[in-house]
C-alpha cells in the first residue's frame, strides 16, 4: 500500500521510522549505561536474566542474529568482568554453556536504573497509555519478522 503523500510504501516508511528510533535509542542508551558497557553486552545480560537458564554461544548468536565470532567476543568481555559464567556443556564435551552470575544480574538492574531519567523523559512526552497502544502492533511485526528469519 502506498501513502497519499508520496510513492513510498507505508511498510517502508514504518521500517524507516523503526530504524531511526533504533539508532537514536541505542546511542542514547549506550551513553547512559554504566562502566562503558555496550548495548550488545547489556542485550546479553538482559536476555539471560529475562529468559534464564544456560545458553550455548551458538544459540545466543542465533537469538541476536550475529556471527558466532561476534558473540564469542561479547561473551569473553562479559566473562572478564565476572558478569557471566561460561562452562563446559556436560552433554557435549566440545560445547559451552553461558549463564548469568549474581553480579551480572545486579549489573543488569543497575543498567535499567541508569536509563531511568531517559524513560521518565519519554513518559513525560508520550503517556504510558499511548506507548501501551503501540506495543501489540510492534510485537505483531516482530513475530512476523522472527518467523521469516532463517
C-alpha positions as CSV (number, residue, x, y, z in Angstrom):
1,X,0.0,0.0,0.0
2,X,1.3,3.5,-0.9
3,X,0.6,6.6,1.2
4,X,-1.1,9.5,-0.5
5,X,1.8,11.9,0.1
6,X,4.4,10.0,-2.0
7,X,5.3,6.9,-3.8
8,X,7.0,5.2,-0.8
9,X,5.2,2.1,0.5
10,X,3.8,2.6,4.0
11,X,5.6,-0.5,5.3
12,X,8.9,1.0,4.1
13,X,8.1,4.3,5.9
14,X,7.4,2.2,9.1
15,X,10.7,0.4,8.8
16,X,12.5,3.7,8.2
17,X,11.0,5.1,11.4
18,X,11.8,2.0,13.4
19,X,15.4,2.1,12.1
20,X,15.9,5.7,13.1
21,X,14.3,5.0,16.5
22,X,16.6,2.0,17.0
23,X,19.7,4.1,16.1
24,X,18.8,7.0,18.3
25,X,17.8,4.9,21.3
26,X,20.9,2.7,21.0
27,X,23.1,5.8,21.1
28,X,21.2,7.4,24.0
29,X,21.1,4.1,26.0
30,X,24.9,3.5,25.5
31,X,25.6,6.9,26.8
32,X,23.7,6.1,30.0
33,X,25.0,2.6,30.6
34,X,27.4,2.2,33.5
35,X,31.1,1.2,33.2
36,X,31.4,1.6,29.5
37,X,29.0,-1.3,28.9
38,X,27.9,-1.6,25.3
39,X,24.4,-2.4,24.1
40,X,25.4,-5.7,22.8
41,X,26.7,-6.6,26.3
42,X,23.6,-5.3,28.0
43,X,21.5,-7.2,25.5
44,X,23.1,-10.5,26.5
45,X,22.7,-9.7,30.2
46,X,19.0,-8.7,29.7
47,X,18.3,-11.8,27.6
48,X,19.8,-14.2,30.1
49,X,18.0,-12.5,33.0
50,X,14.6,-12.5,31.3
51,X,14.8,-16.0,29.9
52,X,17.1,-17.6,32.5
53,X,18.8,-20.9,32.1
54,X,22.0,-21.8,30.3
55,X,22.6,-20.9,26.7
56,X,25.2,-22.1,24.2
57,X,27.1,-19.4,22.4
58,X,25.7,-20.5,19.1
59,X,22.1,-20.3,20.4
60,X,22.8,-16.8,21.7
61,X,24.4,-15.8,18.4
62,X,21.3,-17.1,16.6
63,X,19.0,-15.2,19.0
64,X,20.8,-12.0,18.4
65,X,21.4,-12.7,14.7
66,X,25.1,-12.1,14.9
67,X,28.0,-14.4,13.9
68,X,29.3,-16.9,16.5
69,X,32.6,-14.9,16.5
70,X,30.9,-11.7,17.3
71,X,29.0,-13.4,20.1
72,X,32.2,-15.1,21.4
73,X,33.8,-11.6,21.6
74,X,30.9,-10.2,23.6
75,X,30.8,-13.2,25.9
76,X,34.6,-13.0,26.6
77,X,34.2,-9.4,27.6
78,X,31.3,-10.2,29.9
79,X,33.1,-13.1,31.4
80,X,36.2,-11.0,32.0
81,X,34.0,-8.6,34.1
82,X,32.5,-11.5,36.0
83,X,29.0,-10.9,34.6
84,X,28.5,-14.3,33.1
85,X,29.8,-17.8,33.7
86,X,31.0,-20.0,30.8
87,X,31.4,-23.6,31.5
88,X,31.7,-26.9,29.5
89,X,28.4,-28.5,28.4
90,X,28.2,-31.8,30.3
91,X,26.2,-33.2,27.4
92,X,28.7,-32.1,24.7
93,X,32.3,-32.1,25.6
94,X,33.1,-29.6,22.9
95,X,30.3,-27.2,23.7
96,X,30.0,-24.4,26.2
97,X,27.1,-23.1,28.3
98,X,26.6,-19.5,29.3
99,X,24.8,-18.4,32.4
100,X,24.3,-15.1,34.3
101,X,26.2,-14.6,37.5
102,X,24.8,-12.8,40.5
103,X,27.0,-9.7,39.6
104,X,25.6,-9.9,36.0
105,X,22.0,-9.9,37.3
106,X,22.9,-6.9,39.6
107,X,24.6,-5.1,36.7
108,X,21.5,-5.6,34.5
109,X,19.4,-4.0,37.2
110,X,21.9,-1.1,37.6
111,X,21.7,-0.6,33.8
112,X,17.9,-0.4,33.9
113,X,18.1,2.1,36.7
114,X,20.7,4.2,34.8
115,X,18.3,4.8,32.0
116,X,15.5,5.8,34.4
117,X,15.8,9.5,33.6
118,X,15.5,8.8,29.9
119,X,12.4,6.6,30.5
120,X,10.9,9.4,32.7
121,X,11.6,11.9,29.9
122,X,9.9,9.7,27.4
123,X,6.9,9.2,29.7
124,X,6.6,13.0,30.1
125,X,6.4,13.3,26.3
126,X,4.4,10.1,25.5
127,X,2.0,8.7,28.0
128,X,2.2,5.1,29.2
129,X,-1.2,4.6,27.7
130,X,0.0,5.8,24.3
131,X,3.1,3.6,24.5
132,X,0.9,0.6,25.5
133,X,-1.2,1.1,22.4
134,X,1.7,0.6,20.0
135,X,3.2,-2.4,21.8
136,X,0.8,-5.0,20.4
137,X,1.5,-3.8,16.8
138,X,5.2,-3.8,17.4
139,X,5.0,-7.3,18.8
140,X,3.0,-8.5,15.8
141,X,5.6,-7.1,13.5
142,X,8.5,-8.6,15.5
143,X,6.8,-12.0,15.5
144,X,6.2,-11.8,11.7
145,X,9.8,-11.0,11.0
146,X,11.1,-13.5,13.5
147,X,9.1,-16.3,11.8
148,X,10.7,-15.3,8.4
149,X,14.3,-15.4,9.5
150,X,16.5,-18.3,8.5
